[in-house]
Amino acid sequence: MRHAIRPSIDPRARWRVAVLAAPDDALRPLRDAIANAGGHVALELPPRVNCLRALGDAAIDVIVLRPPRAAGAHPDLVSFTTAGHPIVLYTPDTSRALLARAARAGVMALLVEPLHPPQLAATLDLAVARFGDCEALRRKLADRKVIERAKGRLMALASVTEEDAFRWLRTSAMHARRHLVDVARAVIEAAPADGSPPAEGSPVAGERAMDPHPEAVKRLDGVLASISLPGLRRLPDISALRTAASSGAPPRRFATVIQRSHRG
């Protein structure tokens, strides 16, 4: 059997599937079941890691992987599960060892060979949905790290509390009609990239801020002046931020100062 990309003639295909398996007649029921469920086998290749490079141009929704029989209960699954697509394992092996390995590697679902066709549609739908949820969670965790870094930069440069730094980021995002993480990335890109943590004695959430050093104020002015976000006419006046911080203004008053600077 020849391995090739099979262009879909139906853009409404339920899934575009890549089948990574050694070619034999046992794949025919799998292909038929995918087609009967409204899917399309867009790509068939051997189950080798270097074949993953071909997936980029095929707009794949899900990969059905049948590991080589020679791999036994110890196939290399991680190289496939980290390729950016949901993986459905297609195998006659239902041993605990293989199932544990698949779970650790991040396999989304399992199809038992020989195939029971009525199970295919639900299995592929579940794999695609689970993968989407995992990717959304991964993005949220990554965004949270970016926001934490941006808060740390603002705390170090302006000597404000963690709560006030977050309030500044959130208010800027609301007025720019952008995601909070977009503002956080802009701060990180504009701020010094030395990765230095807040200096000792910098405030934390709930503590009063100290009067920032003039040199730190100058650095922060430069950072915020270089931030450009479409939709945001101007960032909150940094003098208002410094006034609230140095006076030990409570969080509610600080938020009011920021809002006024936007309206102005």
Secondary structure, 3 states (H helix, E strand, C coil): CCCCECCCCCCCCCCEEEEECCCCHHHHHHHHHHHHCCCEEEEEECCCHHHHHHHHHCCCCEEEECCCHHHCCCCCCHHHHCCCCCEEEEECCCCHHHHHHHHHHCCCEEEECCCCCHHHHHHHHHHHHHHHHHHHHHHHHHHHHHHHHHHHHHHHHHCCCHHHHHHHHHHHHHHHCCCHHHHHHHHHHHCCCCCCCCCCCCCCCCCCCCCCCHHHHHHHHHHHHCCCCCCCCCCCCHHHHHHHHHCCCCHHHHHHHHHHHHHC
